[in-house]
Amino acid sequence: MLIPLAKAVVVDFGAPGFSQAVSMRMANAVSATVTVDWMKPGAQVDVFLQESNDLENWDDLSTFGIRTNAIGHFGSSESGISMAYVRLRYEVTLAERAVLFVKINTVKI
């Protein structure tokens, strides 16, 4: 199921942003697309996938990641997810801020 998570969200340097939690329901894999619409020159955007069973304790999935210092569309995917919920954590490093559009797709494979 394709779910838009963020429309023109501003992520500031030193203040990570988080998407809403997404229920995995019967799915066990996700793909995410991040569109960097604008960023301060020299900025770097990092996006991490997190999973949880209780919506309070979140763990990063170390094999999933998007890192860019350019404007454009970027994606990553992860399979074998066993927890009930996922969300994305976004951070801007090396400069002030970036504007992101984020979508996630959950699937059963």
C-alpha positions as CSV (number, residue, x, y, z in Angstrom):
1,M,0.0,0.0,0.0
2,L,1.5,3.3,-1.1
3,I,1.3,5.9,1.7
4,P,2.5,9.6,1.4
5,L,4.2,10.4,4.7
6,A,5.4,13.9,4.2
7,K,4.6,16.8,1.9
8,A,7.1,19.6,1.9
9,V,8.4,18.8,5.4
10,V,11.2,21.1,6.5
11,V,14.1,19.2,8.3
12,D,16.5,21.4,10.1
13,F,20.2,20.7,10.9
14,G,20.5,19.0,14.3
15,A,16.8,18.3,14.7
16,P,15.8,14.9,13.2
17,G,12.3,14.5,11.8
18,F,10.2,11.4,12.0
19,S,7.3,10.2,9.8
20,Q,4.1,8.9,11.1
21,A,4.1,5.2,12.0
22,V,2.9,2.8,9.3
23,S,1.2,-0.5,10.2
24,M,2.8,-3.4,8.4
25,R,-0.5,-5.4,8.6
26,M,0.3,-8.5,6.5
27,A,3.3,-6.9,4.7
28,N,6.9,-7.9,5.3
29,A,8.8,-5.5,3.0
30,V,8.9,-1.7,2.3
31,S,10.2,0.6,-0.3
32,A,10.5,4.3,0.3
33,T,11.0,7.3,-2.0
34,V,12.4,10.6,-0.8
35,T,12.2,13.6,-3.0
36,V,14.6,16.4,-1.9
37,D,12.9,19.5,-3.2
38,W,15.3,22.0,-1.8
39,M,18.4,22.1,0.4
40,K,20.9,24.6,1.6
41,P,24.1,24.3,-0.4
42,G,26.4,21.8,1.3
43,A,23.6,20.0,3.1
44,Q,23.4,16.2,3.3
45,V,20.1,14.3,3.9
46,D,20.1,10.9,5.6
47,V,16.9,8.8,5.8
48,F,16.7,5.7,8.0
49,L,14.0,3.1,8.3
50,Q,12.9,2.2,11.9
51,E,10.7,-0.6,13.2
52,S,8.7,-1.1,16.4
53,N,6.2,-3.4,17.9
54,D,4.8,-1.0,20.5
55,L,5.1,2.5,18.9
56,E,7.4,3.6,21.7
57,N,10.7,1.7,21.2
58,W,12.2,2.1,17.7
59,D,15.2,0.3,16.2
60,D,17.0,1.4,13.0
61,L,17.3,-1.2,10.3
62,S,21.0,-1.0,9.4
63,T,20.7,-2.3,5.9
64,F,18.2,0.5,4.8
65,G,19.4,3.9,4.0
66,I,19.2,6.9,1.7
67,R,22.0,9.5,1.8
68,T,22.3,12.4,-0.7
69,N,23.7,15.9,-1.0
70,A,21.7,16.6,-4.2
71,I,18.1,17.6,-5.2
72,G,16.2,14.8,-6.8
73,H,14.4,11.5,-6.2
74,F,16.0,8.7,-4.1
75,G,14.8,5.3,-3.0
76,S,15.6,2.3,-0.9
77,S,13.9,-0.9,0.1
78,E,14.0,-3.5,2.9
79,S,12.5,-7.0,3.2
80,G,12.1,-9.5,6.0
81,I,10.5,-7.0,8.4
82,S,8.9,-8.8,11.3
83,M,7.7,-6.0,13.5
84,A,4.3,-4.4,13.5
85,Y,5.2,-0.8,12.6
86,V,7.7,1.1,10.6
87,R,8.6,4.8,10.2
88,L,11.3,6.9,8.6
89,R,13.8,9.1,10.5
90,Y,15.3,12.0,8.5
91,E,18.3,14.1,9.4
92,V,20.1,17.0,7.7
93,T,23.8,17.2,8.4
94,L,26.6,19.6,7.2
95,A,24.3,22.6,6.7
96,E,21.0,24.3,7.7
97,R,17.9,22.5,6.2
98,A,16.2,20.6,3.5
99,V,12.6,20.3,2.2
100,L,11.5,16.7,1.6
101,F,8.5,14.8,0.1
102,V,8.4,11.2,1.4
103,K,6.4,8.1,0.4
104,I,6.5,4.5,1.6
105,N,5.1,1.4,0.1
106,T,4.4,-1.7,2.1
107,V,4.2,-5.1,0.4
108,K,4.0,-8.9,1.2
109,I,6.7,-10.8,-0.6
